[in-house]
Amino acid sequence: MKNASEVVENDLNYIRGHLEQEFGQMAGRRLLIVGGAGFLGYYLVQSVVSWNQHADAARRIELTVFDNYIRGVPDWLEALRDSPGLTLVRHDITDPLPTDMGHYHYIIHAASIASPTYYRQYPIETMDANVNGLRTLLDYCLQQRSNGEDVLGFLFYSTSEIYGDPVPDQIPTPETYRGNVSCTGPRACYDESKRFGETLCVNFAAQHKLPITIARPFNNYGPGLKISDRRVLPDFARDILAGKDIVMLSDGSPTRTFCYIADAVCGYYKILINGRPGESYNIGVETPEISMLELANLVAEQAAATLGYKGKVVQKASTDSDYLVDNPTRRCPNIDKARREIGYAPSVQLADGLANTLLWYQDNPEGNDA
């Protein structure tokens, strides 16, 4: 049976193999990842470090990570501190940029709280990162151009939540769907700031001819997603590792598709390098679309097979009155555009991804609840 280190190593080999062209294009250039200490950063950062370990010095990607480390510097990132080509900087993107940061050829803006439990606790901070922090980086791109140094690629992380609760004939949901979103509900701080962030990106791309692209993630999961995150799969894993029954805080009827993080990260780098300026791309999988109850039962089956788990699935009501407010009933992407335009081709099956995830949680059973 694999352990967490083997899961991560296999995933990084998978990512590197699927991004040979994209990483090759970034070779010898500078990449800035803002918010690189979070879930998405886990493989965004480590895949570049892995590339650098397999490349000669001239083909390394010089990677800088900005993060405010609100939950501290994660152990995995601290372990990479001395890696060739990697620089870690404590910086909050809502503050002015460091005056000595120099020029970056590629920028990924992934600095935002994404867990509903936490962004509802910090709504203003969430909006500031998605709007003001984004504007700071876009202005930086303009300043670099005035210095004669163009940015070659810019990726903004939006979200599938910008679609809200799609009408039935818009599922699978294409990028052309305008959304059905509350601007005042408990999720609005996240949903609406991402929507406005997209508006900023589209207009900066059009007016200033900047290479700005947008990712819309659909239910990514896997290694790097802290067990304390309060999203559904970490919650299930926490119950499993504690030897308890898996608790569902809903009737289990909402449906989702789930995209393993190794496939998703391949998609994100492909958007950065191959995406058309001003365009958004769904990154997820179209099948299987399963209910939360079906997911819970599948997780229990995988946990029994990989970890010897003997619990069952039980349903309870959440004590949080806003827990399910504005929660979409279905979430499933149309990924034809990403397949056609950027070469996105997810292939990790849900059962395999869940098995990897459970093995990773077995070796990473704790997470900060800050």
C-alpha positions, 0 to 999 in steps of 0.5 A: 500500500502506498504512503502519502509520500509515494502518492505525492511523488506519483502525482508530481511525476504525472503533472510534470509529464503532462506539462512538459511543453508548458514548463518548457516554455517557462524554463529560464523565466520567473514565475510568481504565485500569490497565495502559494501556501494554500491547497492549490499552491500545494501542487502548483509549487511542488510541481515547479520544484519537481521540474527544477530538480529534473532540469539543468540550471539554465532551464529552471523556473525561478519561482517566488511564492507570496503568502501572508501565512495567516495559518503559519508556514505549512510544513511542506512549504518550509521543507522546500525552502532551500530548493533551487530556484524557490524564494518564499516571501511573507506578503499580504496581497492587499498591501502594496507590493514590495518595491524590490520584487523585480520583473516576473514573466508569469503571475498566478493569483491564487490568494483567496479564502475558498472554504465557505466556513472560513470566507463567511467568517472573513468576508471583507478580507475575502473580497479585498484579496479577490478585488483589491489584491487583483487590481494591485497585480494588474497595475503591476503588469502595466508598470512592467510594460512601461519599464519595457518588460511585458508580463507573458502570462497572468492567471486569475483564480475565479470559481465555479461558484460564479454560476450560482445555482444553474438552471437545469438546461445549463448543466453541464455548465458552459463558460457562456452561462451568466450565472444565478447568484445572490449578491447579498447572501452568506456566500456573496463575499466570495461569489461576487468578488470573484465575478467582479475579479473576472470583470477586471481581468476581461477589461484589462485584457481588452483595453491594455492587451494584457495576456490575462486568463481566468480559471473556474475550478470545479470541486477540486480535491486531493493532497494539500486540502487540509483536514480542517478546511471544513469542506465535504471530503476533509470532513469525511476524512476526519470522521474516518481517521477518528474511527467515527461514522461519516456525518453528512450535514445535509439530506445528501441530494445535491450533486457534484463532479469531483476533479483530482488536484493533479488533473486540475493543476495540469489544467491551470498551467495550461490556461496560463500558457495556452489560454486566450487573453480575457477568456475563462476556462472551466477546470473540472470533470464532467463525470461522474456527477454524483450526489453527496450521499453517493459520494459519502458511501463511495468514500466509506467503501474506499476507506474500508479498502485502503484503511480498514474503516468499519464505520457507516454514513449517518445524516445530521442537521448542521447547527450553522443556520447558514450552512446550506443557504445558496448552496447549489443543487447541482454542479457539473462543468462543460469542459469542451472549451478547455479540451479544445483550446488549451489541451486539457485532458483529465484522466484520474478516475474518482475511485483512484483519486479518493484512495490517494486522498485518504492515504494522504490524510492518513499521514496528514491527520491534523490541520490548523483551524485558524 
